[in-house]
């Protein structure tokens, strides 16, 4: 039971779309390298291009890694 509770705390329910994959946000700028779980993450505050919602798989396929502010 404790493991289930811990898992629920670590993975926000809003991070999942209908297909069971999590949605994340990326900056579409050429030098962007990170993905973010929250559209309002301070790591996205310097984005001069568009912010796009993609699946976690898409972000990883593009070579993106998790933003350091959301460890």
The first five atom37 places (N, CA, C, CB, O) and aatype in JSON, in Angstrom:
{
  "aatype": [20, 20, 20, 20, 20, 20, 20, 20, 20, 20, 20, 20, 20, 20, 20, 20, 20, 20, 20, 20, 20, 20, 20, 20, 20, 20, 20, 20, 20, 20, 20, 20, 20, 20, 20, 20, 20, 20, 20, 20, 20, 20, 20, 20, 20, 20, 20, 20, 20, 20, 20, 20, 20, 20, 20, 20, 20, 20, 20, 20, 20, 20, 20, 20, 20, 20, 20, 20, 20, 20, 20],
  "atom_mask": [
    [1, 1, 1, 1, 1],
    [1, 1, 1, 1, 1],
    [1, 1, 1, 1, 1],
    [1, 1, 1, 1, 1],
    [1, 1, 1, 1, 1],
    [1, 1, 1, 1, 1],
    [1, 1, 1, 1, 1],
    [1, 1, 1, 1, 1],
    [1, 1, 1, 1, 1],
    [1, 1, 1, 1, 1],
    [1, 1, 1, 1, 1],
    [1, 1, 1, 1, 1],
    [1, 1, 1, 1, 1],
    [1, 1, 1, 1, 1],
    [1, 1, 1, 1, 1],
    [1, 1, 1, 1, 1],
    [1, 1, 1, 1, 1],
    [1, 1, 1, 1, 1],
    [1, 1, 1, 1, 1],
    [1, 1, 1, 1, 1],
    [1, 1, 1, 1, 1],
    [1, 1, 1, 1, 1],
    [1, 1, 1, 1, 1],
    [1, 1, 1, 1, 1],
    [1, 1, 1, 1, 1],
    [1, 1, 1, 1, 1],
    [1, 1, 1, 1, 1],
    [1, 1, 1, 1, 1],
    [1, 1, 1, 1, 1],
    [1, 1, 1, 1, 1],
    [1, 1, 1, 1, 1],
    [1, 1, 1, 1, 1],
    [1, 1, 1, 1, 1],
    [1, 1, 1, 1, 1],
    [1, 1, 1, 1, 1],
    [1, 1, 1, 1, 1],
    [1, 1, 1, 1, 1],
    [1, 1, 1, 1, 1],
    [1, 1, 1, 1, 1],
    [1, 1, 1, 1, 1],
    [1, 1, 1, 1, 1],
    [1, 1, 1, 1, 1],
    [1, 1, 1, 1, 1],
    [1, 1, 1, 1, 1],
    [1, 1, 1, 1, 1],
    [1, 1, 1, 1, 1],
    [1, 1, 1, 1, 1],
    [1, 1, 1, 1, 1],
    [1, 1, 1, 1, 1],
    [1, 1, 1, 1, 1],
    [1, 1, 1, 1, 1],
    [1, 1, 1, 1, 1],
    [1, 1, 1, 1, 1],
    [1, 1, 1, 1, 1],
    [1, 1, 1, 1, 1],
    [1, 1, 1, 1, 1],
    [1, 1, 1, 1, 1],
    [1, 1, 1, 1, 1],
    [1, 1, 1, 1, 1],
    [1, 1, 1, 1, 1],
    [1, 1, 1, 1, 1],
    [1, 1, 1, 1, 1],
    [1, 1, 1, 1, 1],
    [1, 1, 1, 1, 1],
    [1, 1, 1, 1, 1],
    [1, 1, 1, 1, 1],
    [1, 1, 1, 1, 1],
    [1, 1, 1, 1, 1],
    [1, 1, 1, 1, 1],
    [1, 1, 1, 1, 1],
    [1, 1, 1, 1, 1]
  ],
  "atom_positions": [
    [[0.82, -1.19, 0.0], [0.0, 0.0, 0.0], [0.87, 1.25, 0.0], [-0.94, 0.0, 1.2], [0.56, 2.22, -0.7]],
    [[1.95, 1.25, 0.77], [2.83, 2.41, 0.83], [3.47, 2.68, -0.52], [3.91, 2.22, 1.89], [3.67, 3.84, -0.89]],
    [[3.81, 1.6, -1.26], [4.42, 1.77, -2.58], [3.44, 2.41, -3.55], [4.9, 0.43, -3.13], [3.82, 3.26, -4.35]],
    [[2.17, 2.02, -3.48], [1.16, 2.6, -4.35], [0.97, 4.08, -4.05], [-0.17, 1.85, -4.21], [0.88, 4.89, -4.96]],
    [[0.91, 4.42, -2.79], [0.76, 5.81, -2.38], [1.95, 6.64, -2.85], [0.6, 5.91, -0.86], [1.78, 7.75, -3.35]],
    [[3.15, 6.11, -2.7], [4.35, 6.79, -3.15], [4.32, 7.0, -4.65], [5.59, 6.0, -2.75], [4.68, 8.08, -5.13]],
    [[3.9, 6.01, -5.39], [3.81, 6.11, -6.84], [2.82, 7.2, -7.24], [3.4, 4.78, -7.45], [3.09, 7.98, -8.15]],
    [[1.68, 7.24, -6.58], [0.68, 8.27, -6.89], [1.19, 9.67, -6.58], [-0.6, 8.0, -6.12], [0.81, 10.62, -7.27]],
    [[2.01, 9.81, -5.58], [2.57, 11.1, -5.24], [3.64, 11.54, -6.25], [3.16, 11.07, -3.85], [3.8, 12.74, -6.5]],
    [[4.34, 10.59, -6.81], [5.42, 10.91, -7.73], [4.94, 11.19, -9.15], [6.41, 9.79, -7.76], [5.62, 11.9, -9.9]],
    [[3.8, 10.66, -9.52], [3.3, 10.83, -10.88], [1.96, 11.56, -10.83], [3.15, 9.46, -11.6], [0.94, 10.97, -10.5]],
    [[1.97, 12.86, -11.15], [0.71, 13.61, -11.11], [-0.32, 13.04, -12.08], [0.96, 15.1, -11.43], [0.03, 12.68, -13.21]],
    [[-1.55, 12.95, -11.65], [-2.6, 12.4, -12.5], [-2.82, 13.24, -13.74], [-3.89, 12.27, -11.73], [-3.25, 12.71, -14.77]],
    [[-2.56, 14.52, -13.69], [-2.76, 15.39, -14.84], [-1.69, 15.19, -15.9], [-2.78, 16.82, -14.4], [-1.79, 15.76, -16.98]],
    [[-0.67, 14.41, -15.61], [0.41, 14.2, -16.58], [0.08, 13.13, -17.6], [1.67, 13.83, -15.86], [0.88, 12.89, -18.5]],
    [[-1.09, 12.48, -17.5], [-1.42, 11.41, -18.41], [-2.54, 11.81, -19.35], [-1.81, 10.16, -17.65], [-3.53, 12.42, -18.93]],
    [[-2.37, 11.47, -20.63], [-3.45, 11.69, -21.58], [-4.3, 10.43, -21.68], [-2.9, 12.09, -22.98], [-4.05, 9.48, -20.94]],
    [[-5.27, 10.4, -22.55], [-6.18, 9.27, -22.65], [-5.52, 7.97, -23.07], [-7.25, 9.59, -23.6], [-6.05, 6.89, -22.79]],
    [[-4.36, 8.03, -23.73], [-3.72, 6.81, -24.22], [-2.8, 6.19, -23.19], [-2.95, 7.11, -25.48], [-2.19, 5.15, -23.46]],
    [[-2.68, 6.78, -22.01], [-1.81, 6.24, -20.98], [-0.39, 6.79, -21.06], [-1.77, 4.76, -21.08], [0.44, 6.47, -20.22]],
    [[-0.12, 7.61, -22.08], [1.2, 8.23, -22.18], [1.13, 9.6, -21.52], [1.66, 8.35, -23.67], [0.09, 10.26, -21.56]],
    [[2.23, 10.02, -20.91], [2.2, 11.32, -20.27], [2.47, 12.42, -21.29], [3.23, 11.38, -19.13], [3.23, 12.24, -22.24]],
    [[1.84, 13.56, -21.08], [2.07, 14.73, -21.91], [3.09, 15.62, -21.23], [0.76, 15.49, -22.18], [3.07, 15.77, -20.01]],
    [[3.96, 16.2, -22.01], [4.96, 17.12, -21.5], [5.0, 18.33, -22.42], [6.37, 16.44, -21.4], [4.34, 18.35, -23.46]],
    [[5.76, 19.33, -22.02], [5.85, 20.56, -22.8], [7.3, 20.78, -23.22], [5.33, 21.77, -21.98], [8.23, 20.53, -22.46]],
    [[7.46, 21.26, -24.46], [8.8, 21.56, -24.96], [8.77, 22.95, -25.59], [9.28, 20.48, -25.98], [7.74, 23.4, -26.09]],
    [[9.89, 23.59, -25.57], [10.09, 24.83, -26.31], [10.53, 24.42, -27.7], [11.14, 25.8, -25.6], [11.39, 23.55, -27.83]],
    [[9.97, 25.02, -28.74], [10.3, 24.63, -30.1], [11.53, 25.34, -30.66], [9.12, 24.89, -31.0], [11.85, 25.19, -31.84]],
    [[12.21, 26.1, -29.82], [13.43, 26.78, -30.26], [14.52, 25.8, -30.65], [13.93, 27.71, -29.17], [14.57, 24.68, -30.14]],
    [[15.4, 26.22, -31.55], [16.45, 25.35, -32.07], [17.4, 24.82, -31.0], [17.25, 26.07, -33.11], [17.88, 23.69, -31.1]],
    [[17.67, 25.61, -29.98], [18.64, 25.18, -28.97], [18.0, 24.5, -27.76], [19.44, 26.37, -28.51], [18.7, 24.17, -26.8]],
    [[16.69, 24.3, -27.79], [16.0, 23.65, -26.66], [16.41, 22.2, -26.53], [14.48, 23.75, -26.84], [16.54, 21.48, -27.53]],
    [[16.61, 21.76, -25.27], [17.07, 20.41, -25.02], [16.27, 19.69, -23.93], [18.51, 20.43, -24.64], [16.55, 18.53, -23.63]],
    [[15.3, 20.35, -23.34], [14.6, 19.81, -22.17], [13.1, 19.65, -22.42], [14.82, 20.7, -20.97], [12.53, 20.28, -23.31]],
    [[12.48, 18.79, -21.61], [11.03, 18.72, -21.58], [10.58, 19.04, -20.17], [10.5, 17.32, -22.04], [11.35, 18.92, -19.21]],
    [[9.32, 19.44, -20.04], [8.78, 19.94, -18.78], [7.41, 19.33, -18.54], [8.7, 21.48, -18.77], [6.61, 19.23, -19.47]],
    [[7.12, 18.92, -17.31], [5.82, 18.37, -16.96], [4.78, 19.47, -16.76], [5.93, 17.51, -15.7], [3.58, 19.21, -16.87]],
    [[5.21, 20.67, -16.47], [4.32, 21.77, -16.17], [4.53, 22.89, -17.19], [4.55, 22.29, -14.74], [5.67, 23.32, -17.4]],
    [[3.47, 23.36, -17.81], [3.57, 24.42, -18.82], [4.08, 25.72, -18.2], [2.21, 24.66, -19.49], [4.63, 26.57, -18.9]],
    [[3.9, 25.88, -16.9], [4.33, 27.1, -16.22], [5.69, 26.94, -15.55], [3.31, 27.5, -15.19], [6.06, 27.76, -14.71]],
    [[6.43, 25.9, -15.89], [7.75, 25.66, -15.3], [8.67, 26.85, -15.57], [8.38, 24.36, -15.86], [8.65, 27.42, -16.66]],
    [[9.45, 27.22, -14.59], [10.36, 28.36, -14.78], [11.44, 28.05, -15.81], [11.01, 28.73, -13.46], [12.07, 28.97, -16.34]],
    [[11.66, 26.78, -16.11], [12.6, 26.41, -17.16], [12.11, 26.81, -18.54], [12.86, 24.93, -17.12], [12.91, 26.91, -19.47]],
    [[10.83, 27.03, -18.69], [10.26, 27.46, -19.97], [10.14, 28.98, -20.07], [8.9, 26.84, -20.17], [9.76, 29.51, -21.11]],
    [[10.47, 29.68, -19.02], [10.27, 31.13, -19.0], [11.14, 31.87, -20.02], [10.55, 31.66, -17.63], [10.78, 32.98, -20.43]],
    [[12.26, 31.3, -20.42], [13.14, 31.95, -21.4], [12.85, 31.53, -22.83], [14.57, 31.66, -21.07], [13.56, 31.94, -23.74]],
    [[11.83, 30.73, -23.05], [11.51, 30.24, -24.39], [11.03, 31.41, -25.25], [10.43, 29.13, -24.32], [10.03, 32.06, -24.94]],
    [[11.74, 31.66, -26.34], [11.37, 32.73, -27.26], [10.51, 32.2, -28.41], [12.63, 33.41, -27.82], [9.92, 32.99, -29.16]],
    [[10.44, 30.89, -28.56], [9.64, 30.26, -29.6], [8.32, 29.79, -28.99], [10.4, 29.07, -30.27], [7.96, 30.19, -27.89]],
    [[7.62, 28.94, -29.7], [6.36, 28.4, -29.2], [6.61, 27.29, -28.18], [5.5, 27.86, -30.36], [7.63, 26.6, -28.24]],
    [[5.68, 27.14, -27.26], [5.69, 26.02, -26.31], [4.67, 25.03, -26.83], [5.36, 26.49, -24.84], [3.5, 25.37, -27.04]],
    [[5.1, 23.78, -27.02], [4.27, 22.76, -27.63], [4.05, 21.6, -26.67], [4.9, 22.25, -28.94], [4.97, 21.2, -25.96]],
    [[2.83, 21.07, -26.63], [2.51, 19.9, -25.81], [2.73, 18.65, -26.67], [1.04, 19.96, -25.27], [2.17, 18.53, -27.76]],
    [[3.55, 17.73, -26.17], [3.85, 16.49, -26.88], [3.82, 15.35, -25.88], [5.23, 16.56, -27.61], [3.78, 15.58, -24.68]],
    [[3.85, 14.12, -26.38], [3.93, 12.99, -25.46], [5.38, 12.87, -24.96], [3.48, 11.66, -26.16], [6.31, 13.38, -25.58]],
    [[5.53, 12.21, -23.85], [6.86, 11.98, -23.29], [7.72, 11.22, -24.28], [6.76, 11.21, -21.95], [8.91, 11.51, -24.42]],
    [[7.14, 10.26, -24.96], [7.88, 9.47, -25.96], [8.4, 10.38, -27.08], [6.99, 8.35, -26.54], [9.55, 10.25, -27.5]],
    [[7.55, 11.28, -27.57], [7.98, 12.2, -28.63], [9.14, 13.07, -28.16], [6.81, 13.09, -29.07], [10.11, 13.28, -28.89]],
    [[9.04, 13.58, -26.93], [10.09, 14.43, -26.4], [11.41, 13.66, -26.3], [9.69, 14.99, -25.03], [12.47, 14.18, -26.66]],
    [[11.34, 12.44, -25.8], [12.56, 11.63, -25.68], [13.12, 11.24, -27.04], [12.28, 10.36, -24.86], [14.33, 11.19, -27.23]],
    [[12.23, 10.98, -28.0], [12.68, 10.66, -29.36], [13.41, 11.84, -30.0], [11.49, 10.26, -30.23], [14.26, 11.64, -30.86]],
    [[13.08, 13.05, -29.58], [13.76, 14.25, -30.07], [15.06, 14.52, -29.31], [12.84, 15.45, -29.97], [15.75, 15.5, -29.58]],
    [[15.39, 13.64, -28.35], [16.61, 13.79, -27.58], [16.5, 14.71, -26.38], [17.68, 14.29, -28.47], [17.51, 15.1, -25.81]],
    [[15.28, 15.06, -25.99], [15.06, 15.95, -24.86], [15.24, 15.19, -23.55], [13.65, 16.59, -24.92], [14.96, 13.99, -23.48]],
    [[15.7, 15.88, -22.53], [15.83, 15.32, -21.19], [15.02, 16.17, -20.22], [17.33, 15.26, -20.75], [14.63, 17.29, -20.53]],
    [[14.75, 15.61, -19.04], [13.91, 16.29, -18.06], [14.56, 17.58, -17.58], [13.63, 15.37, -16.89], [15.76, 17.64, -17.33]],
    [[13.75, 18.6, -17.45], [14.2, 19.89, -16.92], [14.74, 19.72, -15.51], [13.06, 20.91, -16.94], [14.17, 18.97, -14.72]],
    [[15.8, 20.4, -15.18], [16.43, 20.29, -13.87], [15.59, 20.85, -12.74], [17.73, 20.99, -13.88], [15.8, 20.49, -11.58]],
    [[14.63, 21.71, -13.04], [13.77, 22.28, -12.01], [12.7, 21.3, -11.56], [13.13, 23.55, -12.51], [12.05, 21.53, -10.54]],
    [[12.51, 20.21, -12.3], [11.41, 19.28, -12.01], [11.92, 17.91, -11.61], [10.51, 19.16, -13.22], [11.24, 16.91, -11.85]],
    [[13.06, 17.83, -11.01], [13.6, 16.54, -10.59], [12.73, 15.84, -9.62], [14.94, 16.71, -10.0], [13.06, 14.74, -9.18]]
  ]
}
